[in-house]
Structures are given as C-alpha cells and as structure tokens.
Amino acid sequence: MHKTGNHQNWLSLHIWTKGCSMNQELTEEEKDALKHVAIKLETFEKHRGNLIPILQMVQNNLSYLPSEALKIVAQHLGILESEVYGVATFYNQFRFHPPGKYPIKVCLGTACHVRAGDIILENFERKLEIPEGQTTPDRKFSIERVACVGCCALAPVAIIDETVHGHMAPSKVEGLILRIKLQEEMEEREKKKNEPGQS
C-alpha cells in the first residue's frame, strides 16, 4: 500500500529538509545495529532496483529508518539522500521515528472514525506533544493511526503496547497515559530498591 499525490510528495520533502535534523540520537544498540547494516549492504548490488529491499533490511534491523541509515544507503547506491527518502516516504511500510516503548495505535477504521476516533487521536497528540507518526523525545510513547483492527464492536479503539482499549473517549486519554507513567515510576523505584547497596 502506498501514498500518492503531489501534496504528499511535497510534504515528504518538507519533512526531509526540516525534520531530518530532528531525528533522535541513536542509542548504543542502534549504533551497533547500524554497523551490522553497513556490512549487510555489501551483499546488495549497487543499483537502484535494490533500494526497496535494502530499506526493508534496514528497517528490519533498526525498527525504523534513521537519517544516518539513509545516508549509508545513499552512499552505497551512489544516489542522493533526498532520493532515498523520497522513495521511502512513498510507501506506508517505512517509518522514520523509533517506535516508543509504549506504542499507541489509534484506530480510524469506519466504525471508530464515526465514533470520534480522530478526536481521540488528537487528544493523544496533545497530551504527548507529538504528531502521529512520531515518538516522544524520551522514546516512551509513539503514536500511529491505523486502519480497522477488527474490534468494531468496541469502537472507538486504541491499542497501547498490544493492549486493546475499547469504547475509548477523549476524557480517557490522559488517565491511560498517567497510569503508564505511574507504573514506570513504581518499577523504577523497585529497581533502585533492589540494587546492591540499597536498603
């Protein structure tokens, strides 16, 4: 499935020129994975026809396409980074932000849409201060709009870290986020309490 239209292509280029520098810094784990990607790239012949399989390989290794990876791919194929990004943004399968520890998927299938699924999505965006398709700077939350998740009887639906929340309402959004943050804090306190040398 892919995106079409001149507006989408313009928007993608705008995000590329303005948003690439906003890419979060790679973790140590991702830096190691990127080295592995660079080695695996050598198994692909250097022609443009391999761009999609290469991007799929990169995303399989890193879970998303950071700008550093796009740079390596462009160098390998001898093309511009903007060309690589332009192709990647054409397909819905590719993502440009790391998935959050707690990925949030808001269903906007027909049943959810007519029951104000878009308002629920907006509330998540507002509370987390990120647009859909992006990840919070601490990498705790990411937001994604999805088509039907097969729970139409529970519409509207949001899925957080694989847990389905049915009959969602805009007023429930803040409570769900707060519950996760409190759970995180409790786990962190418990972890510190069990560290050697702690009483």
VEXLOFI-252278 format. One record per residue (C-alpha): x, y, z; residue number from 1. Coordinates in steps of 0.25 Angstrom, whole numbers. Layout:
BEGIN
+-------+-------+-------+-----+
!    px !    py !    pz !  nr !
+-------+-------+-------+-----+
!     X !     Y !     Z ! NUM !
...
+-------+-------+-------+-----+
//
This chain:
BEGIN
+-------+-------+-------+-----+
!    px !    py !    pz !  nr !
+-------+-------+-------+-----+
!     0 !     0 !     0 !   1 !
!     6 !    14 !    -3 !   2 !
!     3 !    28 !    -2 !   3 !
!     1 !    36 !   -15 !   4 !
!    -1 !    51 !   -19 !   5 !
!     7 !    63 !   -21 !   6 !
!     3 !    69 !    -7 !   7 !
!     9 !    56 !     0 !   8 !
!    22 !    57 !    -8 !   9 !
!    23 !    72 !    -5 !  10 !
!    20 !    69 !    10 !  11 !
!    30 !    58 !    10 !  12 !
!    41 !    67 !     4 !  13 !
!    38 !    78 !    14 !  14 !
!    39 !    68 !    26 !  15 !
!    52 !    63 !    20 !  16 !
!    58 !    76 !    19 !  17 !
!    53 !    81 !    32 !  18 !
!    51 !    69 !    40 !  19 !
!    63 !    60 !    38 !  20 !
!    71 !    68 !    47 !  21 !
!    61 !    66 !    58 !  22 !
!    64 !    51 !    57 !  23 !
!    67 !    46 !    71 !  24 !
!    81 !    42 !    74 !  25 !
!    84 !    27 !    72 !  26 !
!    85 !    18 !    84 !  27 !
!    97 !     9 !    86 !  28 !
!    89 !    -3 !    82 !  29 !
!    85 !     5 !    69 !  30 !
!    99 !     9 !    66 !  31 !
!   103 !    -6 !    67 !  32 !
!    91 !   -10 !    58 !  33 !
!    96 !     1 !    48 !  34 !
!   109 !    -5 !    47 !  35 !
!   103 !   -18 !    44 !  36 !
!    94 !   -12 !    33 !  37 !
!   107 !    -6 !    27 !  38 !
!   113 !   -20 !    26 !  39 !
!   100 !   -26 !    20 !  40 !
!    99 !   -15 !    10 !  41 !
!   111 !   -21 !     3 !  42 !
!   102 !   -33 !    -1 !  43 !
!    93 !   -24 !    -9 !  44 !
!    98 !   -20 !   -23 !  45 !
!    99 !    -5 !   -25 !  46 !
!    87 !    -2 !   -34 !  47 !
!    75 !     6 !   -31 !  48 !
!    66 !    -6 !   -33 !  49 !
!    71 !   -11 !   -19 !  50 !
!    66 !     1 !   -12 !  51 !
!    53 !    -5 !    -6 !  52 !
!    59 !   -18 !    -2 !  53 !
!    71 !   -10 !     5 !  54 !
!    61 !    -1 !    12 !  55 !
!    53 !   -13 !    17 !  56 !
!    66 !   -19 !    22 !  57 !
!    70 !    -6 !    29 !  58 !
!    56 !    -5 !    36 !  59 !
!    57 !   -20 !    40 !  60 !
!    70 !   -17 !    47 !  61 !
!    67 !    -4 !    53 !  62 !
!    51 !    -4 !    54 !  63 !
!    51 !    10 !    47 !  64 !
!    59 !    18 !    36 !  65 !
!    68 !    28 !    44 !  66 !
!    75 !    38 !    35 !  67 !
!    89 !    32 !    38 !  68 !
!    84 !    19 !    31 !  69 !
!    78 !    27 !    19 !  70 !
!    92 !    33 !    17 !  71 !
!    99 !    20 !    17 !  72 !
!    89 !    14 !     7 !  73 !
!    90 !    27 !    -2 !  74 !
!   105 !    25 !    -2 !  75 !
!   105 !    10 !    -5 !  76 !
!    95 !    13 !   -17 !  77 !
!   102 !    26 !   -21 !  78 !
!    89 !    34 !   -21 !  79 !
!    85 !    46 !   -13 !  80 !
!    79 !    44 !     1 !  81 !
!    67 !    52 !    -3 !  82 !
!    64 !    42 !   -14 !  83 !
!    65 !    30 !    -4 !  84 !
!    56 !    38 !     6 !  85 !
!    46 !    41 !    -6 !  86 !
!    45 !    26 !    -9 !  87 !
!    43 !    22 !     6 !  88 !
!    32 !    32 !     8 !  89 !
!    24 !    27 !    -3 !  90 !
!    22 !    14 !     4 !  91 !
!    14 !    13 !    17 !  92 !
!    22 !     1 !    22 !  93 !
!    34 !    10 !    25 !  94 !
!    35 !    19 !    38 !  95 !
!    45 !    30 !    41 !  96 !
!    44 !    30 !    56 !  97 !
!    48 !    20 !    66 !  98 !
!    36 !    12 !    72 !  99 !
!    33 !    16 !    86 ! 100 !
!    34 !     7 !    98 ! 101 !
!    18 !     8 !    99 ! 102 !
!    14 !     9 !    84 ! 103 !
!     0 !    15 !    83 ! 104 !
!    -9 !    11 !    71 ! 105 !
!   -22 !    19 !    69 ! 106 !
!   -32 !    12 !    60 ! 107 !
!   -38 !    21 !    49 ! 108 !
!   -46 !    10 !    42 ! 109 !
!   -60 !    13 !    39 ! 110 !
!   -66 !     9 !    52 ! 111 !
!   -56 !    16 !    60 ! 112 !
!   -56 !    29 !    51 ! 113 !
!   -71 !    31 !    52 ! 114 !
!   -70 !    30 !    67 ! 115 !
!   -59 !    41 !    68 ! 116 !
!   -47 !    33 !    67 ! 117 !
!   -40 !    45 !    60 ! 118 !
!   -43 !    53 !    73 ! 119 !
!   -36 !    42 !    82 ! 120 !
!   -24 !    43 !    73 ! 121 !
!   -23 !    58 !    74 ! 122 !
!   -24 !    56 !    89 ! 123 !
!   -12 !    47 !    90 ! 124 !
!    -5 !    56 !    81 ! 125 !
!    -8 !    68 !    90 ! 126 !
!    -5 !    61 !   103 ! 127 !
!     8 !    55 !    98 ! 128 !
!    12 !    68 !    90 ! 129 !
!    16 !    60 !    77 ! 130 !
!     8 !    58 !    64 ! 131 !
!     4 !    44 !    60 ! 132 !
!    16 !    36 !    53 ! 133 !
!    26 !    42 !    63 ! 134 !
!    32 !    38 !    76 ! 135 !
!    33 !    45 !    89 ! 136 !
!    48 !    50 !    92 ! 137 !
!    49 !    40 !   104 ! 138 !
!    45 !    29 !    94 ! 139 !
!    34 !    25 !   104 ! 140 !
!    22 !    27 !    94 ! 141 !
!    20 !    27 !    79 ! 142 !
!     6 !    30 !    72 ! 143 !
!     1 !    23 !    60 ! 144 !
!   -12 !    24 !    53 ! 145 !
!   -17 !    10 !    47 ! 146 !
!   -28 !     5 !    39 ! 147 !
!   -38 !    -5 !    45 ! 148 !
!   -32 !   -14 !    56 ! 149 !
!   -44 !   -24 !    56 ! 150 !
!   -51 !   -19 !    69 ! 151 !
!   -62 !   -11 !    62 ! 152 !
!   -72 !   -15 !    74 ! 153 !
!   -63 !    -8 !    83 ! 154 !
!   -61 !     5 !    75 ! 155 !
!   -55 !    14 !    77 ! 156 !
!   -42 !     7 !    80 ! 157 !
!   -28 !    10 !    84 ! 158 !
!   -17 !    -1 !    85 ! 159 !
!    -6 !     3 !    95 ! 160 !
!     6 !    -7 !    96 ! 161 !
!    -3 !   -18 !    90 ! 162 !
!   -14 !   -16 !   100 ! 163 !
!   -27 !   -12 !    93 ! 164 !
!   -35 !    -1 !   100 ! 165 !
!   -49 !    -1 !    95 ! 166 !
!   -60 !     9 !    96 ! 167 !
!   -50 !    20 !    97 ! 168 !
!   -54 !    34 !   100 ! 169 !
!   -45 !    47 !    99 ! 170 !
!   -46 !    48 !   114 ! 171 !
!   -39 !    34 !   116 ! 172 !
!   -27 !    38 !   109 ! 173 !
!   -20 !    46 !   120 ! 174 !
!   -23 !    35 !   130 ! 175 !
!   -17 !    24 !   121 ! 176 !
!    -4 !    32 !   119 ! 177 !
!    -3 !    35 !   134 ! 178 !
!    -5 !    21 !   138 ! 179 !
!     6 !    16 !   129 ! 180 !
!    15 !    27 !   135 ! 181 !
!    12 !    24 !   149 ! 182 !
!    15 !     9 !   146 ! 183 !
!    28 !    13 !   141 ! 184 !
!    32 !    21 !   153 ! 185 !
!    28 !    10 !   162 ! 186 !
!    36 !     0 !   154 ! 187 !
!    48 !     9 !   155 ! 188 !
!    47 !    11 !   170 ! 189 !
!    46 !    -4 !   172 ! 190 !
!    58 !    -6 !   163 ! 191 !
!    66 !     4 !   171 ! 192 !
!    62 !    -2 !   184 ! 193 !
!    67 !   -16 !   179 ! 194 !
!    81 !   -11 !   174 ! 195 !
!    93 !   -15 !   182 ! 196 !
!    96 !    -6 !   194 ! 197 !
!    82 !    -1 !   195 ! 198 !
!    74 !    -3 !   207 ! 199 !
+-------+-------+-------+-----+
//
